[in-house]
Amino acid sequence: MFIQGEEGKFADPVKIGPPTDMSRIYGADGYRYDPWSQSRIHEVDENRDARTDLVFWNKDHFEVHHQDKRGLFAQHARNFMREVAFDADDLDSLDAGNMTGKVLHSLADFNGDGVADLATVSLEGKSIARKRSRYEVHFGIPGSDGGTLFAKTADVTIQSKRIQIGMERHDFDRNGQLALMFTTINKRYLKNSLFKTIAGALGEDIWLDLEFYRTEGGLNSEKPNAVRRIQLSDTRRIREPGSVPLDVALRGGTHEARFTQTRHLGTFNAPLLVGDVTGDGLSDLLIGVTPTALDVFVGVPRPALFARQPQSVRVAMHDDREYTWLVDMNKDGTLDILLHHPSTTVPHRVTMLIAR
């Protein structure tokens, strides 16, 4: 990491973290090449001095590079242990072998108290019928040495009747309070059979649920504040199998083989965007539903998060979120939609939807 100072000069580089698994970088074969996204470097205020520190897991302990008042990071990391048990720091380990285990998901301030918390994800059960997943959050505790400790037992457990295959954090209200978005899939879609194959050939769709949990006033794990559905489909193929293997579901659509795997070629890449496109200060949810339509679920005040019925926008959509952005094109403080339509036979095309 090279930090640039006010005069434009770069400070001496700081080497941070273990080697990166380059095979799981989102868009590694495209122009969204982002090694940092898979570096497993967690950005938290570990010593609670109102500055962002960089933390990573190294075999059996955490290491942290503290940031100083100049904005520079310490050349040498400080070690600190953890009381929370987990098997690995590698999220990809859950989609291999018997697909069981408990891994570190992330470090972040989930409850808004200014202290970093620790989240893990677990997958249990040998057969699909017995598979269970859960996310657990261990709240951070100020340590006597100025650092951060984590509660040994989980303070919050979020477990769905469905299999949780992903979690993202968003500040929907722009108030500094994180909300959690879980992507889940019904176990019946994970079981293959002749009936499912026939149903898929006849056009039956597989659906994912997006489950949203607010953290404001304490993380409520009883039930989500909002649920929306997204179709798991590949618009480049007329028919898809009526089921999806669990390892493919866990791997998702952001890996290097997503264009070469023989089944579910483009699934898990449907455009899914979160941001304020209406200018009211609340985040909206945008889902690409068909090749010609974008559904916009307008953000609403708590507790619902989003309007129940979407506004459908007619526009030629791309079926890969790598080519879809939210960006403030005209600098008016409201996000606009940018779509890139690549082609190997005709000139590339760019579509912009300017929010008004």
C-alpha atoms as a printed R data frame, in Angstrom:
    type eleno elety resid chain resno       x       y       z
1   ATOM     1    CA   MET     A     1   0.000   0.000   0.000
2   ATOM     2    CA   PHE     A     2   1.318   3.416  -1.076
3   ATOM     3    CA   ILE     A     3  -0.243   6.388   0.748
4   ATOM     4    CA   GLN     A     4  -0.156   9.699  -1.092
5   ATOM     5    CA   GLY     A     5   0.451  12.815   0.969
6   ATOM     6    CA   GLU     A     6  -0.914  16.330   0.531
7   ATOM     7    CA   GLU     A     7   2.091  17.359  -1.565
8   ATOM     8    CA   GLY     A     8   1.497  14.486  -3.982
9   ATOM     9    CA   LYS     A     9   4.405  12.375  -2.795
10  ATOM    10    CA   PHE     A    10   3.935   8.724  -1.869
11  ATOM    11    CA   ALA     A    11   5.117   7.332   1.451
12  ATOM    12    CA   ASP     A    12   7.172   4.159   1.666
13  ATOM    13    CA   PRO     A    13   5.066   1.091   0.799
14  ATOM    14    CA   VAL     A    14   3.569  -1.064   3.540
15  ATOM    15    CA   LYS     A    15   3.099  -4.775   2.841
16  ATOM    16    CA   ILE     A    16  -0.193  -5.913   4.355
17  ATOM    17    CA   GLY     A    17  -1.833  -9.291   4.689
18  ATOM    18    CA   PRO     A    18  -1.369 -12.789   3.268
19  ATOM    19    CA   PRO     A    19  -1.220 -13.627  -0.475
20  ATOM    20    CA   THR     A    20  -4.500 -12.997  -2.307
21  ATOM    21    CA   ASP     A    21  -6.486 -15.795  -3.985
22  ATOM    22    CA   MET     A    22  -6.605 -14.287  -7.458
23  ATOM    23    CA   SER     A    23  -9.126 -16.850  -8.776
24  ATOM    24    CA   ARG     A    24 -12.044 -15.358  -6.829
25  ATOM    25    CA   ILE     A    25 -11.634 -11.703  -7.742
26  ATOM    26    CA   TYR     A    26 -14.823 -10.164  -9.089
27  ATOM    27    CA   GLY     A    27 -14.305  -9.253 -12.722
28  ATOM    28    CA   ALA     A    28 -10.768 -10.677 -12.849
29  ATOM    29    CA   ASP     A    29 -11.317 -11.265 -16.569
30  ATOM    30    CA   GLY     A    30 -12.881  -7.861 -17.139
31  ATOM    31    CA   TYR     A    31 -12.275  -4.209 -16.407
32  ATOM    32    CA   ARG     A    32 -13.507  -4.370 -12.825
33  ATOM    33    CA   TYR     A    33 -10.222  -5.931 -11.806
34  ATOM    34    CA   ASP     A    34 -10.180  -5.464  -8.032
35  ATOM    35    CA   PRO     A    35  -7.636  -7.572  -6.098
36  ATOM    36    CA   TRP     A    36  -8.417  -5.649  -2.901
37  ATOM    37    CA   SER     A    37 -11.907  -7.155  -2.785
38  ATOM    38    CA   GLN     A    38 -10.457 -10.607  -2.075
39  ATOM    39    CA   SER     A    39  -7.471  -9.567   0.017
40  ATOM    40    CA   ARG     A    40  -9.347 -10.304   3.273
41  ATOM    41    CA   ILE     A    41  -8.109  -7.007   4.736
42  ATOM    42    CA   HIS     A    42 -10.690  -5.721   7.230
43  ATOM    43    CA   GLU     A    43 -10.996  -1.948   7.666
44  ATOM    44    CA   VAL     A    44 -11.953  -1.196  11.279
45  ATOM    45    CA   ASP     A    45 -10.919   1.113  14.106
46  ATOM    46    CA   GLU     A    46  -9.173  -1.544  16.202
47  ATOM    47    CA   ASN     A    47  -7.671   0.813  18.818
48  ATOM    48    CA   ARG     A    48 -10.677   3.193  18.876
49  ATOM    49    CA   ASP     A    49  -8.803   6.387  18.037
50  ATOM    50    CA   ALA     A    50 -11.296   7.402  15.302
51  ATOM    51    CA   ARG     A    51  -8.918   6.256  12.557
52  ATOM    52    CA   THR     A    52  -9.318   3.286  10.223
53  ATOM    53    CA   ASP     A    53  -6.876   0.434  10.856
54  ATOM    54    CA   LEU     A    54  -6.179  -2.562   8.637
55  ATOM    55    CA   VAL     A    55  -6.665  -6.027  10.160
56  ATOM    56    CA   PHE     A    56  -6.102  -9.490   8.689
57  ATOM    57    CA   TRP     A    57  -6.061 -13.089   9.897
58  ATOM    58    CA   ASN     A    58  -2.696 -14.866   9.842
59  ATOM    59    CA   LYS     A    59  -2.976 -18.620  10.525
60  ATOM    60    CA   ASP     A    60  -3.928 -18.498  14.215
61  ATOM    61    CA   HIS     A    61  -4.081 -14.812  15.185
62  ATOM    62    CA   PHE     A    62  -5.073 -11.377  13.958
63  ATOM    63    CA   GLU     A    63  -2.555  -8.755  12.881
64  ATOM    64    CA   VAL     A    64  -3.304  -5.051  12.687
65  ATOM    65    CA   HIS     A    65  -1.556  -2.111  11.035
66  ATOM    66    CA   HIS     A    66  -2.641   0.994  12.958
67  ATOM    67    CA   GLN     A    67  -3.124   4.302  11.184
68  ATOM    68    CA   ASP     A    68  -1.481   7.409  12.644
69  ATOM    69    CA   LYS     A    69  -2.595  11.059  12.580
70  ATOM    70    CA   ARG     A    70  -0.761  11.592   9.265
71  ATOM    71    CA   GLY     A    71  -2.899   8.907   7.634
72  ATOM    72    CA   LEU     A    72   0.010   6.494   7.326
73  ATOM    73    CA   PHE     A    73  -0.077   2.860   8.401
74  ATOM    74    CA   ALA     A    74   2.483   1.230  10.677
75  ATOM    75    CA   GLN     A    75   5.168  -0.714   8.839
76  ATOM    76    CA   HIS     A    76   5.021  -3.526  11.386
77  ATOM    77    CA   ALA     A    77   1.789  -5.180  12.459
78  ATOM    78    CA   ARG     A    78   0.727  -5.808  16.051
79  ATOM    79    CA   ASN     A    79  -0.624  -9.256  16.889
80  ATOM    80    CA   PHE     A    80  -3.753  -9.882  18.890
81  ATOM    81    CA   MET     A    81  -5.583 -13.096  19.690
82  ATOM    82    CA   ARG     A    82  -9.257 -13.949  19.562
83  ATOM    83    CA   GLU     A    83 -11.500 -16.049  21.779
84  ATOM    84    CA   VAL     A    84 -13.959 -16.810  18.975
85  ATOM    85    CA   ALA     A    85 -13.514 -20.268  17.441
86  ATOM    86    CA   PHE     A    86 -13.692 -20.710  13.652
87  ATOM    87    CA   ASP     A    87 -12.078 -23.085  11.187
88  ATOM    88    CA   ALA     A    88 -10.650 -20.719   8.607
89  ATOM    89    CA   ASP     A    89 -10.591 -17.241   7.129
90  ATOM    90    CA   ASP     A    90 -11.366 -18.612   3.664
91  ATOM    91    CA   LEU     A    91 -15.012 -18.160   2.649
92  ATOM    92    CA   ASP     A    92 -14.378 -20.363  -0.372
93  ATOM    93    CA   SER     A    93 -13.735 -23.367   1.870
94  ATOM    94    CA   LEU     A    94 -17.478 -23.776   2.399
95  ATOM    95    CA   ASP     A    95 -18.116 -24.644  -1.268
96  ATOM    96    CA   ALA     A    96 -15.612 -27.525  -1.278
97  ATOM    97    CA   GLY     A    97 -15.567 -31.051   0.143
98  ATOM    98    CA   ASN     A    98 -18.593 -31.857   2.292
99  ATOM    99    CA   MET     A    99 -19.501 -28.156   2.433
100 ATOM   100    CA   THR     A   100 -19.514 -27.828   6.206
101 ATOM   101    CA   GLY     A   101 -17.559 -25.653   8.623
102 ATOM   102    CA   LYS     A   102 -17.383 -22.283  10.326
103 ATOM   103    CA   VAL     A   103 -15.370 -19.442   8.824
104 ATOM   104    CA   LEU     A   104 -14.650 -15.802   9.546
105 ATOM   105    CA   HIS     A   105 -16.934 -13.607   7.461
106 ATOM   106    CA   SER     A   106 -15.955 -10.040   8.342
107 ATOM   107    CA   LEU     A   107 -15.019  -7.447  10.940
108 ATOM   108    CA   ALA     A   108 -17.283  -4.402  11.124
109 ATOM   109    CA   ASP     A   109 -19.236  -2.285  13.604
110 ATOM   110    CA   PHE     A   110 -22.569  -4.094  13.348
111 ATOM   111    CA   ASN     A   111 -24.309  -2.514  16.361
112 ATOM   112    CA   GLY     A   112 -23.131   1.070  15.870
113 ATOM   113    CA   ASP     A   113 -21.310   1.481  19.204
114 ATOM   114    CA   GLY     A   114 -18.014   2.510  17.624
115 ATOM   115    CA   VAL     A   115 -16.288  -0.806  18.447
116 ATOM   116    CA   ALA     A   116 -15.506  -3.403  15.774
117 ATOM   117    CA   ASP     A   117 -17.482  -6.661  15.898
118 ATOM   118    CA   LEU     A   118 -16.706 -10.079  14.442
119 ATOM   119    CA   ALA     A   119 -19.049 -12.096  12.204
120 ATOM   120    CA   THR     A   120 -18.802 -15.773  11.265
121 ATOM   121    CA   VAL     A   121 -20.800 -17.969   8.886
122 ATOM   122    CA   SER     A   122 -21.449 -21.673   9.498
123 ATOM   123    CA   LEU     A   123 -22.774 -24.504   7.369
124 ATOM   124    CA   GLU     A   124 -23.802 -27.805   8.947
125 ATOM   125    CA   GLY     A   125 -25.417 -31.078   7.827
126 ATOM   126    CA   LYS     A   126 -24.251 -33.894   5.554
127 ATOM   127    CA   SER     A   127 -27.275 -34.078   3.256
128 ATOM   128    CA   ILE     A   128 -29.149 -31.231   1.569
129 ATOM   129    CA   ALA     A   129 -32.215 -31.994   3.651
130 ATOM   130    CA   ARG     A   130 -30.205 -31.544   6.847
131 ATOM   131    CA   LYS     A   131 -28.176 -28.532   5.738
132 ATOM   132    CA   ARG     A   132 -28.399 -25.487   8.014
133 ATOM   133    CA   SER     A   133 -26.609 -22.184   7.802
134 ATOM   134    CA   ARG     A   134 -26.255 -19.355  10.280
135 ATOM   135    CA   TYR     A   135 -24.439 -16.087  10.766
136 ATOM   136    CA   GLU     A   136 -23.205 -15.153  14.231
137 ATOM   137    CA   VAL     A   137 -22.027 -11.741  15.406
138 ATOM   138    CA   HIS     A   138 -19.678 -11.381  18.382
139 ATOM   139    CA   PHE     A   139 -19.742  -7.818  19.688
140 ATOM   140    CA   GLY     A   140 -16.445  -6.067  20.267
141 ATOM   141    CA   ILE     A   141 -15.327  -5.152  23.789
142 ATOM   142    CA   PRO     A   142 -12.757  -2.429  24.578
143 ATOM   143    CA   GLY     A   143  -9.573  -4.093  25.833
144 ATOM   144    CA   SER     A   144  -7.439  -2.856  28.711
145 ATOM   145    CA   ASP     A   145  -4.510  -2.335  26.310
146 ATOM   146    CA   GLY     A   146  -6.503   0.005  24.094
147 ATOM   147    CA   GLY     A   147  -7.315  -2.700  21.548
148 ATOM   148    CA   THR     A   148 -10.481  -4.668  20.890
149 ATOM   149    CA   LEU     A   149 -11.627  -8.020  22.258
150 ATOM   150    CA   PHE     A   150 -14.537 -10.117  20.987
151 ATOM   151    CA   ALA     A   151 -17.145 -11.871  23.103
152 ATOM   152    CA   LYS     A   152 -16.479 -15.619  23.203
153 ATOM   153    CA   THR     A   153 -20.129 -16.499  22.669
154 ATOM   154    CA   ALA     A   154 -22.251 -14.989  19.905
155 ATOM   155    CA   ASP     A   155 -24.380 -11.991  20.844
156 ATOM   156    CA   VAL     A   156 -26.602 -12.324  17.782
157 ATOM   157    CA   THR     A   157 -27.438 -15.367  15.655
158 ATOM   158    CA   ILE     A   158 -29.282 -14.991  12.347
159 ATOM   159    CA   GLN     A   159 -30.588 -18.275  10.981
160 ATOM   160    CA   SER     A   160 -33.001 -18.661   8.099
161 ATOM   161    CA   LYS     A   161 -35.244 -21.569   7.141
162 ATOM   162    CA   ARG     A   162 -33.460 -21.297   3.812
163 ATOM   163    CA   ILE     A   163 -29.728 -21.677   3.083
164 ATOM   164    CA   GLN     A   164 -27.864 -18.374   3.417
165 ATOM   165    CA   ILE     A   165 -25.401 -18.057   0.545
166 ATOM   166    CA   GLY     A   166 -24.216 -14.502   1.058
167 ATOM   167    CA   MET     A   167 -24.328 -11.381   3.229
168 ATOM   168    CA   GLU     A   168 -23.691  -7.724   2.402
169 ATOM   169    CA   ARG     A   169 -23.729  -4.608   4.577
170 ATOM   170    CA   HIS     A   170 -25.409  -1.353   3.538
171 ATOM   171    CA   ASP     A   171 -26.205   1.990   5.168
172 ATOM   172    CA   PHE     A   172 -29.671   2.377   3.648
173 ATOM   173    CA   ASP     A   173 -30.600   5.528   5.607
174 ATOM   174    CA   ARG     A   174 -27.156   7.171   5.422
175 ATOM   175    CA   ASN     A   175 -27.254   7.515   9.206
176 ATOM   176    CA   GLY     A   176 -24.153   5.448   9.960
177 ATOM   177    CA   GLN     A   177 -26.245   2.433  10.993
178 ATOM   178    CA   LEU     A   178 -25.558  -0.706   8.973
179 ATOM   179    CA   ALA     A   179 -28.295  -2.975   7.692
180 ATOM   180    CA   LEU     A   180 -27.616  -6.525   6.573
181 ATOM   181    CA   MET     A   181 -28.751  -8.069   3.283
182 ATOM   182    CA   PHE     A   182 -28.738 -11.873   3.148
183 ATOM   183    CA   THR     A   183 -29.132 -13.828  -0.069
184 ATOM   184    CA   THR     A   184 -30.925 -17.117   0.627
185 ATOM   185    CA   ILE     A   185 -32.142 -20.087  -1.395
186 ATOM   186    CA   ASN     A   186 -34.830 -22.648  -0.606
187 ATOM   187    CA   LYS     A   187 -33.428 -26.141  -0.102
188 ATOM   188    CA   ARG     A   188 -35.937 -27.583  -2.572
189 ATOM   189    CA   TYR     A   189 -34.041 -25.816  -5.372
190 ATOM   190    CA   LEU     A   190 -30.844 -27.633  -4.340
191 ATOM   191    CA   LYS     A   191 -32.241 -31.140  -4.871
192 ATOM   192    CA   ASN     A   192 -31.999 -32.541  -8.390
193 ATOM   193    CA   SER     A   193 -34.543 -34.981  -9.773
194 ATOM   194    CA   LEU     A   194 -36.156 -36.003 -13.034
195 ATOM   195    CA   PHE     A   195 -39.177 -33.870 -12.111
196 ATOM   196    CA   LYS     A   196 -36.954 -30.820 -11.523
197 ATOM   197    CA   THR     A   197 -35.184 -31.374 -14.856
198 ATOM   198    CA   ILE     A   198 -38.508 -31.538 -16.686
199 ATOM   199    CA   ALA     A   199 -39.825 -28.501 -14.805
200 ATOM   200    CA   GLY     A   200 -36.708 -26.542 -15.729
201 ATOM   201    CA   ALA     A   201 -37.074 -27.558 -19.375
202 ATOM   202    CA   LEU     A   202 -40.649 -26.270 -19.261
203 ATOM   203    CA   GLY     A   203 -39.451 -22.906 -17.954
204 ATOM   204    CA   GLU     A   204 -39.917 -23.134 -14.189
205 ATOM   205    CA   ASP     A   205 -37.688 -20.588 -12.476
206 ATOM   206    CA   ILE     A   206 -35.419 -20.800  -9.456
207 ATOM   207    CA   TRP     A   207 -35.754 -17.891  -7.018
208 ATOM   208    CA   LEU     A   208 -33.473 -16.362  -4.427
209 ATOM   209    CA   ASP     A   209 -34.722 -14.338  -1.470
210 ATOM   210    CA   LEU     A   210 -33.083 -11.108  -0.325
211 ATOM   211    CA   GLU     A   211 -33.639 -10.797   3.441
212 ATOM   212    CA   PHE     A   212 -32.926  -7.409   5.049
213 ATOM   213    CA   TYR     A   213 -32.207  -6.848   8.748
214 ATOM   214    CA   ARG     A   214 -31.868  -3.419  10.325
215 ATOM   215    CA   THR     A   215 -29.256  -2.878  13.032
216 ATOM   216    CA   GLU     A   216 -30.532   0.460  14.328
217 ATOM   217    CA   GLY     A   217 -31.459   0.154  17.999
218 ATOM   218    CA   GLY     A   218 -29.831  -3.276  18.183
219 ATOM   219    CA   LEU     A   219 -29.621  -6.096  15.677
220 ATOM   220    CA   ASN     A   220 -32.950  -7.946  15.530
221 ATOM   221    CA   SER     A   221 -32.413 -11.554  14.463
222 ATOM   222    CA   GLU     A   222 -36.000 -12.779  14.879
223 ATOM   223    CA   LYS     A   223 -37.228 -11.958  11.392
224 ATOM   224    CA   PRO     A   224 -36.144  -9.724   8.507
225 ATOM   225    CA   ASN     A   225 -37.511  -6.206   8.145
226 ATOM   226    CA   ALA     A   226 -38.035  -6.778   4.435
227 ATOM   227    CA   VAL     A   227 -37.845  -9.616   1.902
228 ATOM   228    CA   ARG     A   228 -37.588  -9.295  -1.875
229 ATOM   229    CA   ARG     A   229 -37.163 -12.005  -4.504
230 ATOM   230    CA   ILE     A   230 -34.737 -12.208  -7.410
231 ATOM   231    CA   GLN     A   231 -34.951 -14.739 -10.205
232 ATOM   232    CA   LEU     A   232 -31.967 -17.033 -10.633
233 ATOM   233    CA   SER     A   233 -31.793 -17.277 -14.398
234 ATOM   234    CA   ASP     A   234 -29.557 -16.860 -17.391
235 ATOM   235    CA   THR     A   235 -31.170 -14.764 -20.092
236 ATOM   236    CA   ARG     A   236 -28.660 -16.106 -22.608
237 ATOM   237    CA   ARG     A   237 -30.302 -19.531 -22.315
238 ATOM   238    CA   ILE     A   238 -33.940 -20.318 -23.005
239 ATOM   239    CA   ARG     A   239 -34.021 -23.171 -20.508
240 ATOM   240    CA   GLU     A   240 -32.060 -23.832 -17.324
241 ATOM   241    CA   PRO     A   241 -32.043 -26.902 -15.048
242 ATOM   242    CA   GLY     A   242 -34.776 -26.877 -12.414
243 ATOM   243    CA   SER     A   243 -32.225 -27.152  -9.611
244 ATOM   244    CA   VAL     A   244 -28.801 -25.784  -8.762
245 ATOM   245    CA   PRO     A   245 -25.966 -27.623  -6.957
246 ATOM   246    CA   LEU     A   246 -25.150 -26.211  -3.524
247 ATOM   247    CA   ASP     A   247 -21.479 -25.672  -4.370
248 ATOM   248    CA   VAL     A   248 -22.488 -23.529  -7.366
249 ATOM   249    CA   ALA     A   249 -24.909 -21.561  -5.184
250 ATOM   250    CA   LEU     A   250 -22.247 -20.943  -2.533
251 ATOM   251    CA   ARG     A   251 -19.668 -19.953  -5.125
252 ATOM   252    CA   GLY     A   252 -22.056 -17.449  -6.637
253 ATOM   253    CA   GLY     A   253 -21.288 -15.509  -9.788
254 ATOM   254    CA   THR     A   254 -18.089 -13.667  -8.943
255 ATOM   255    CA   HIS     A   255 -15.457 -16.267  -9.750
256 ATOM   256    CA   GLU     A   256 -13.156 -16.823 -12.686
257 ATOM   257    CA   ALA     A   257 -15.108 -19.832 -14.050
258 ATOM   258    CA   ARG     A   258 -18.484 -18.098 -14.224
259 ATOM   259    CA   PHE     A   259 -18.352 -17.895 -18.044
260 ATOM   260    CA   THR     A   260 -16.939 -21.380 -18.613
261 ATOM   261    CA   GLN     A   261 -18.843 -23.669 -16.254
262 ATOM   262    CA   THR     A   262 -21.170 -25.935 -18.221
263 ATOM   263    CA   ARG     A   263 -24.270 -25.387 -16.072
264 ATOM   264    CA   HIS     A   264 -25.808 -22.178 -14.709
265 ATOM   265    CA   LEU     A   265 -23.519 -20.208 -16.975
266 ATOM   266    CA   GLY     A   266 -24.682 -16.702 -16.138
267 ATOM   267    CA   THR     A   267 -26.685 -17.198 -12.991
268 ATOM   268    CA   PHE     A   268 -25.974 -15.258  -9.790
269 ATOM   269    CA   ASN     A   269 -24.867 -12.308 -11.917
270 ATOM   270    CA   ALA     A   270 -28.247 -10.630 -12.406
271 ATOM   271    CA   PRO     A   271 -27.964  -6.846 -11.927
272 ATOM   272    CA   LEU     A   272 -28.607  -6.022  -8.267
273 ATOM   273    CA   LEU     A   273 -27.887  -2.460  -7.159
274 ATOM   274    CA   VAL     A   274 -28.421  -0.502  -3.944
275 ATOM   275    CA   GLY     A   275 -28.306   3.290  -3.899
276 ATOM   276    CA   ASP     A   276 -30.334   6.511  -3.846
277 ATOM   277    CA   VAL     A   277 -31.701   7.116  -7.350
278 ATOM   278    CA   THR     A   278 -34.683   9.212  -6.204
279 ATOM   279    CA   GLY     A   279 -32.766  11.898  -4.304
280 ATOM   280    CA   ASP     A   280 -34.668  11.521  -1.021
281 ATOM   281    CA   GLY     A   281 -31.677  10.353   1.024
282 ATOM   282    CA   LEU     A   282 -32.918   6.762   1.267
283 ATOM   283    CA   SER     A   283 -31.322   3.873  -0.624
284 ATOM   284    CA   ASP     A   284 -33.389   2.182  -3.301
285 ATOM   285    CA   LEU     A   285 -33.164  -1.434  -4.468
286 ATOM   286    CA   LEU     A   286 -32.758  -2.051  -8.218
287 ATOM   287    CA   ILE     A   287 -33.085  -5.535  -9.727
288 ATOM   288    CA   GLY     A   288 -32.684  -6.499 -13.376
289 ATOM   289    CA   VAL     A   289 -35.696  -8.774 -13.910
290 ATOM   290    CA   THR     A   290 -35.757  -9.307 -17.681
291 ATOM   291    CA   PRO     A   291 -33.593  -8.329 -20.662
292 ATOM   292    CA   THR     A   292 -35.880  -5.319 -21.175
293 ATOM   293    CA   ALA     A   293 -36.882  -4.221 -17.662
294 ATOM   294    CA   LEU     A   294 -35.369  -2.937 -14.428
295 ATOM   295    CA   ASP     A   295 -37.440  -3.038 -11.236
296 ATOM   296    CA   VAL     A   296 -36.889  -0.170  -8.780
297 ATOM   297    CA   PHE     A   297 -38.054  -0.701  -5.187
298 ATOM   298    CA   VAL     A   298 -38.089   2.832  -3.804
299 ATOM   299    CA   GLY     A   299 -36.596   3.267  -0.350
300 ATOM   300    CA   VAL     A   300 -39.028   4.114   2.465
301 ATOM   301    CA   PRO     A   301 -38.531   5.042   6.146
302 ATOM   302    CA   ARG     A   302 -38.186   2.329   8.751
303 ATOM   303    CA   PRO     A   303 -39.037  -0.360   9.349
304 ATOM   304    CA   ALA     A   304 -40.003  -1.541   5.847
305 ATOM   305    CA   LEU     A   305 -36.852  -0.297   4.006
306 ATOM   306    CA   PHE     A   306 -38.419  -0.555   0.520
307 ATOM   307    CA   ALA     A   307 -41.794  -0.118  -1.151
308 ATOM   308    CA   ARG     A   308 -43.635  -3.401  -1.578
309 ATOM   309    CA   GLN     A   309 -44.356  -2.845  -5.278
310 ATOM   310    CA   PRO     A   310 -41.589  -1.854  -7.684
311 ATOM   311    CA   GLN     A   311 -41.570   0.778 -10.384
312 ATOM   312    CA   SER     A   312 -40.649  -0.968 -13.616
313 ATOM   313    CA   VAL     A   313 -38.342   0.889 -16.002
314 ATOM   314    CA   ARG     A   314 -38.215  -0.212 -19.621
315 ATOM   315    CA   VAL     A   315 -34.590  -0.382 -20.677
316 ATOM   316    CA   ALA     A   316 -32.317  -2.851 -22.451
317 ATOM   317    CA   MET     A   317 -30.567  -4.610 -19.570
318 ATOM   318    CA   HIS     A   318 -27.349  -6.565 -19.462
319 ATOM   319    CA   ASP     A   319 -27.551  -9.915 -17.665
320 ATOM   320    CA   ASP     A   320 -24.215  -9.478 -15.885
321 ATOM   321    CA   ARG     A   321 -23.865  -7.029 -12.994
322 ATOM   322    CA   GLU     A   322 -20.224  -6.489 -13.916
323 ATOM   323    CA   TYR     A   323 -21.508  -4.164 -16.634
324 ATOM   324    CA   THR     A   324 -23.983  -2.209 -14.497
325 ATOM   325    CA   TRP     A   325 -23.196   0.727 -12.197
326 ATOM   326    CA   LEU     A   326 -24.793   3.386 -10.047
327 ATOM   327    CA   VAL     A   327 -22.846   6.623 -10.454
328 ATOM   328    CA   ASP     A   328 -23.616  10.345 -10.101
329 ATOM   329    CA   MET     A   329 -23.036  11.284 -13.745
330 ATOM   330    CA   ASN     A   330 -24.216  14.911 -13.565
331 ATOM   331    CA   LYS     A   331 -22.981  15.664 -10.022
332 ATOM   332    CA   ASP     A   332 -26.421  16.539  -8.643
333 ATOM   333    CA   GLY     A   333 -26.122  14.318  -5.571
334 ATOM   334    CA   THR     A   334 -28.428  11.606  -6.942
335 ATOM   335    CA   LEU     A   335 -27.164   8.358  -8.418
336 ATOM   336    CA   ASP     A   336 -27.752   7.565 -12.074
337 ATOM   337    CA   ILE     A   337 -27.678   4.198 -13.866
338 ATOM   338    CA   LEU     A   338 -24.904   3.320 -16.296
339 ATOM   339    CA   LEU     A   339 -25.119   0.212 -18.488
340 ATOM   340    CA   HIS     A   340 -22.402  -1.128 -20.774
341 ATOM   341    CA   HIS     A   341 -23.449  -3.531 -23.538
342 ATOM   342    CA   PRO     A   342 -20.313  -5.287 -24.823
343 ATOM   343    CA   SER     A   343 -20.394  -7.187 -28.101
344 ATOM   344    CA   THR     A   344 -18.046  -9.190 -30.272
345 ATOM   345    CA   THR     A   345 -19.978  -8.471 -33.487
346 ATOM   346    CA   VAL     A   346 -21.105  -4.821 -33.308
347 ATOM   347    CA   PRO     A   347 -19.713  -1.676 -31.626
348 ATOM   348    CA   HIS     A   348 -20.068  -1.559 -27.866
349 ATOM   349    CA   ARG     A   349 -23.001   0.470 -26.586
350 ATOM   350    CA   VAL     A   350 -23.457   2.515 -23.385
351 ATOM   351    CA   THR     A   351 -26.832   3.438 -21.901
352 ATOM   352    CA   MET     A   352 -27.277   6.126 -19.229
353 ATOM   353    CA   LEU     A   353 -30.432   6.693 -17.198
354 ATOM   354    CA   ILE     A   354 -30.244  10.123 -15.551
355 ATOM   355    CA   ALA     A   355 -32.313  10.472 -12.386
356 ATOM   356    CA   ARG     A   356 -34.702  13.451 -12.259
